[in-house]
Amino acid sequence: MKNFSSEIIRHSTSHLMAAAILELFPQVKFGIGPVIENGFYYDFDLERTLTPQDLIKIENKMKQLIKKNLKFEKKEIEIDEATELFKKLNQPYKIELLQDIEKYGTTQESLKHKNIPAEGGSASGGKALKQNKVTIYQLGNFIDLCRGPHVENTGQLGVFKLNKIAGAYWRGDEKNKMLQRVYGLAFASQKELDGFLKIQEEAEKRDHRKLGQELDLFQINDNIGPGLILWHPRGAILKKIIENYILDEYTNNGYQLVSTPHLAKLNLWKTSGHNDFYRENMFPVMHMSEMNKEEKDDYQVKPMNCPFHIAIYNHSLKSYRDLPLRYTELGTVYRYEKSGVLHGLTRVRGFTQDDAHIFCTPEQLDKEIETTVKFAVKILKTFGFKGYDIYLSTQPEKSVGSQENWNQATKALENSLKKLKIKYEVDAAGGVFYGPKIDIKIKDSIGRAWQCSTIQVDFNLPEKFAMTYTDSEGKKQQPIMIHRALLGSLERFMGVLIEHYAGVFPIWLSPVQVYLTPVGKAHQSAVKKLAKELSEKGLRVETNFLNETISYKVRKAEKMKIPYILVIGDKEVKSHNLNIRTRDNKIVKMSKKKFIEKILKEIEIKK
């Protein structure tokens, strides 16, 4: 049996699923069916809504087709012939894709994401070329527009499982029809599939949306708006702990704290280039002149903090002696994410960044990048993330600035990674429109990768905003700008943190560190006194004086994953010793003094 890549197996299984659905639902209209991480999906236009029971039927039909050893038959035909074919098959979505290919040489999806070619598109990168022919693949009665490759026959496929049904707008556009998306998993062996399903089961237990409700951390309220977070007291405390730590680290490492507004005149975003290159991710313009004739300028809520920090830099003349300058803020930004991609804390519309911008000379660039990478790794390790992958993201097709500057910036990032002897992968064309970047993807406790830290080099904005400094010879020079966020979006980072720890935060991060409850009314004054003493030591304490059973109170504290639970009764009052119950249900007896020393030490070492 030939060895095929995971991508080929998964894409072939996607076609197998489509063939099975065609047999079960002959009137189905097909969208697209690409490979995704660990599997695939296919979008369908069906007359009725699929159910979980339908997935079982589709899986069974797929198994029947596998036994038939159906061949994947490839054919190259003229676009006109393909159009006529899909008209006969009543497949309007395929005809729309063919119109793209005829016009652009590829699909519009490929034009937007050149490094991930769409079906029927060119995988060569660069400018799309018009073409006259396309490839189609036939599997049984199912015919698809597809560039391939595939396995030779269905008998060469591995194991699979259909695992989810979701809605998806055709081409991701809310103005288009909502299709049904069926997700599937595909692996070469049952062992690999079982291993992945075990991780998925663990991931479901750790889902930050579920834990966020159970631990009373946050909510997303439809009356407020999708992708906008309401932090409850416990969540707000956790957020503040992270913010205080990160700002202390930054100011102790040469960063100056600044603060900027939530919106600015539209012209600012035109100058920066965001209005041209980032428009689809920005909220609509506020047309102030329509609201008040005295207003001449339109405004825009900020998607980035960069232009504000530049304005602070440009407020006064700078010398080479002033550089490097490092500005930082916890700046809240707003980006229009389509409702279909919003996901708890990890994909939102309003979020706070631990944003910073470094302004330096060309001679300082390599060192600043090197220092920032080391700093990022240190910060992430403090939060308990020990594994990570690093990517060097290079110039995208849609970019601004001279090629010379792009080469210099990319080389500086690459040199820093090599000097630090850090392994990295190249993410071709994965940079932002104004510069290349280093991305750090942290690995959580069950091995999943999450994008957090980013370090970007930018020659473009300093030029657009006429930034200068005076060099040692008194000549005006342009500084280089480094954009960096080490945690990235605090909302996203907190979502990752919740899942990494499954809500069982280390003591220094726990919103409540000690839970106190009396056995009866006679012990309430002792609890209040102890709570006051612990609070004065800087500990976060919660008391419970409700008329509930002790076992119920303890269970509540355990469900909230509070590190230390103390029940105060006659013995504790008389002996001044404490019976301390940990959240993993161990009971330890120690003096009050020793307990305070123990917990303060754990906080100090970030345990």
Secondary structure, DSSP 8 states (H G I E B T S, - for coil): -----HHHHHHHHHHHHHHHHHHH-TT-EE----EETTEEEEEEE-SS---HHHHHHHHHHHHHHHHTT-B-EEEEEEHHHHHHHHHHTT-HHHHHHHHHHHHHSS-HHHHH-TTS--TTS-SS-SS----SEEEEEEETTEEEE------SBGGG--EEEEEEEEEEEGGG-TTS-EEEEEEEEEESSHHHHHHHHHHHHHHHHH-HHHHHHHTT-EE--TTT-TT--EE-HHHHHHHHHHHHHHHHHHHTTT-EE----SEEEHHHHHHHSHHHHSGGGS---B-HHHH-TT----EEE-S-SHHHHHHHHTTS--BGGG-SEEEEEEEEEE----GGG-BTTTB-SEEEEEEEEEEE-GGGHHHHHHHHHHHHHHHHHHTT--EEEEEEE---SS--S-HHHHHHHHHHHHHHHHHTT---EEETT-SBTTB-EEEEEEE-TTS-EEEEEEEEEESHHHHHTT--EE-TTS-EE--EEEEEEEEEEHHHHHHHHHHHHTT---TTT-S--EEEEESSGGGHHHHHHHHHHHHHTT--EEE--SS--HHHHHHHHHHTT-SEEEEE-HHHHHH-EEEEEETTS-EEEEEHHHHHHHHHHHHHTT-
